[in-house]
Amino acid sequence: MKGASSIPAVAIIPSPLFLRRFKVILFLLWGLCCCKIGWDSVMRMSVDLRDLFLYEAFLYYNPLLLVALMIWLWGVNLWVFEQSSVNYARVFDLSQTHLSYREIWTCATWLTLIVPTSMTAYLYLYSHGEVSLAASQPVFFCMLSF
């Protein structure tokens, strides 16, 4: 084609700063939605049922939230080792295929997203009278995550 200028195809790639901000905004929006659904679900119940329900939710989800916190702290521990130039793989006699703090924080992020989402689904189903579905929610979550 004579006279036609060829326009180079340039892929538009967003900047890493934009992607990080977008992830933070999505995370905050997700947290706001979980809090709103959870609050509406708890306020929908009677006071007597609310006490029983909160006790059951505490029993179901407290261990899972503690595991998520433990994984976050593990990542912080590895991050501190790396910042202080301590070769923790050599100190603890690990193979060279160990996880880095970024990989551990990725696992912790996913667990932090999944546990409150499961808890919000439990709240919603329990408050809307679907007790059998609500009771299966923690079991389904444990089967899915492990």
C-alpha positions as CSV (number, residue, x, y, z in Angstrom):
1,M,0.0,0.0,0.0
2,K,1.7,3.0,-1.3
3,G,1.3,6.2,0.7
4,A,-0.2,4.5,3.8
5,S,1.8,5.0,6.9
6,S,2.1,2.0,9.1
7,I,1.3,2.8,12.7
8,P,3.3,0.6,15.1
9,A,1.2,-1.4,17.4
10,V,2.3,-0.5,20.9
11,A,0.8,-2.4,23.8
12,I,-0.6,-0.1,26.4
13,I,0.6,-1.4,29.8
14,P,-0.5,0.4,32.9
15,S,2.2,1.5,35.3
16,P,2.9,-0.6,38.4
17,L,1.9,2.4,40.6
18,F,-1.5,2.5,38.9
19,L,-2.0,-1.3,39.4
20,R,-1.1,-1.1,43.1
21,R,-3.5,1.8,43.6
22,F,-6.2,-0.1,41.7
23,K,-5.7,-3.2,43.9
24,V,-5.9,-1.1,47.1
25,I,-9.1,0.5,45.9
26,L,-10.6,-2.9,45.1
27,F,-9.5,-4.2,48.5
28,L,-11.1,-1.3,50.3
29,L,-14.3,-1.7,48.2
30,W,-14.4,-5.4,49.0
31,G,-13.9,-4.7,52.7
32,L,-16.7,-2.1,52.7
33,C,-19.1,-4.5,51.0
34,C,-18.3,-7.2,53.5
35,C,-18.8,-4.9,56.4
36,K,-22.1,-3.5,55.0
37,I,-23.5,-7.0,54.3
38,G,-22.3,-8.3,57.7
39,W,-23.8,-5.3,59.6
40,D,-27.1,-5.5,57.8
41,S,-27.2,-9.3,58.4
42,V,-26.5,-9.0,62.2
43,M,-28.9,-6.1,62.7
44,R,-31.7,-8.1,61.0
45,M,-31.6,-10.7,63.8
46,S,-33.3,-10.5,67.2
47,V,-31.1,-9.9,70.2
48,D,-31.3,-13.4,71.5
49,L,-30.5,-14.9,68.2
50,R,-27.7,-12.4,67.6
51,D,-25.8,-13.5,70.7
52,L,-26.0,-17.2,69.7
53,F,-25.0,-16.4,66.2
54,L,-22.0,-14.3,67.1
55,Y,-20.8,-17.0,69.4
56,E,-21.1,-19.6,66.6
57,A,-19.3,-17.3,64.1
58,F,-16.5,-16.8,66.7
59,L,-16.1,-20.5,67.1
60,Y,-16.1,-21.2,63.3
61,Y,-13.9,-18.4,62.1
62,N,-11.5,-17.5,65.0
63,P,-9.0,-20.3,64.2
64,L,-9.0,-19.4,60.5
65,L,-8.3,-15.7,61.2
66,L,-5.5,-16.7,63.6
67,V,-4.0,-18.8,60.9
68,A,-4.2,-15.8,58.5
69,L,-2.5,-13.6,61.1
70,M,0.2,-16.2,61.6
71,I,1.0,-16.3,57.9
72,W,1.2,-12.5,57.8
73,L,3.6,-12.5,60.7
74,W,5.7,-15.2,59.1
75,G,6.1,-13.0,56.0
76,V,7.0,-10.1,58.2
77,N,9.6,-12.2,59.9
78,L,11.2,-13.2,56.6
79,W,11.0,-9.5,55.4
80,V,13.0,-8.4,58.5
81,F,15.5,-11.1,57.9
82,E,16.0,-9.9,54.4
83,Q,16.2,-6.2,55.4
84,S,18.9,-7.0,58.0
85,S,20.9,-9.2,55.5
86,V,20.4,-12.3,57.6
87,N,20.6,-15.5,55.4
88,Y,17.7,-17.3,57.1
89,A,17.9,-20.2,54.7
90,R,21.4,-21.0,56.0
91,V,20.5,-20.2,59.7
92,F,17.6,-22.6,59.6
93,D,19.3,-25.1,57.3
94,L,16.6,-24.8,54.5
95,S,17.0,-25.9,50.9
96,Q,17.3,-23.1,48.3
97,T,13.7,-23.6,47.2
98,H,12.2,-21.9,50.2
99,L,9.4,-19.3,49.9
100,S,10.2,-15.6,49.9
101,Y,8.3,-13.1,51.9
102,R,6.5,-11.9,48.8
103,E,5.1,-15.4,48.1
104,I,4.1,-15.8,51.7
105,W,2.4,-12.4,51.7
106,T,0.5,-13.5,48.5
107,C,-0.8,-16.6,50.3
108,A,-1.7,-14.5,53.3
109,T,-3.5,-11.9,51.1
110,W,-5.7,-14.6,49.5
111,L,-6.4,-16.2,52.9
112,T,-7.3,-12.7,54.2
113,L,-9.7,-12.2,51.3
114,I,-11.3,-15.7,51.5
115,V,-11.9,-16.0,55.3
116,P,-14.0,-12.7,55.7
117,T,-15.8,-13.4,52.4
118,S,-16.8,-16.9,53.8
119,M,-17.8,-15.2,57.1
120,T,-19.9,-12.7,55.3
121,A,-21.7,-15.4,53.4
122,Y,-22.3,-17.2,56.7
123,L,-23.7,-14.0,58.2
124,Y,-26.0,-13.4,55.2
125,L,-27.3,-17.0,55.0
126,Y,-27.9,-17.3,58.7
127,S,-29.8,-14.0,59.0
128,H,-32.0,-14.8,56.0
129,G,-33.1,-18.1,57.5
130,E,-31.0,-20.5,55.5
131,V,-29.4,-22.1,58.6
132,S,-28.5,-25.4,56.9
133,L,-26.7,-23.5,54.1
134,A,-25.0,-21.3,56.6
135,A,-23.8,-24.3,58.6
136,S,-22.2,-25.8,55.5
137,Q,-20.4,-22.6,54.6
138,P,-17.4,-23.1,57.1
139,V,-17.1,-26.7,56.0
140,F,-17.1,-25.8,52.4
141,F,-14.5,-23.1,53.0
142,C,-12.2,-25.5,54.8
143,M,-12.5,-28.1,52.0
144,L,-11.8,-25.5,49.4
145,S,-8.8,-23.9,51.2
146,F,-7.0,-27.0,52.3
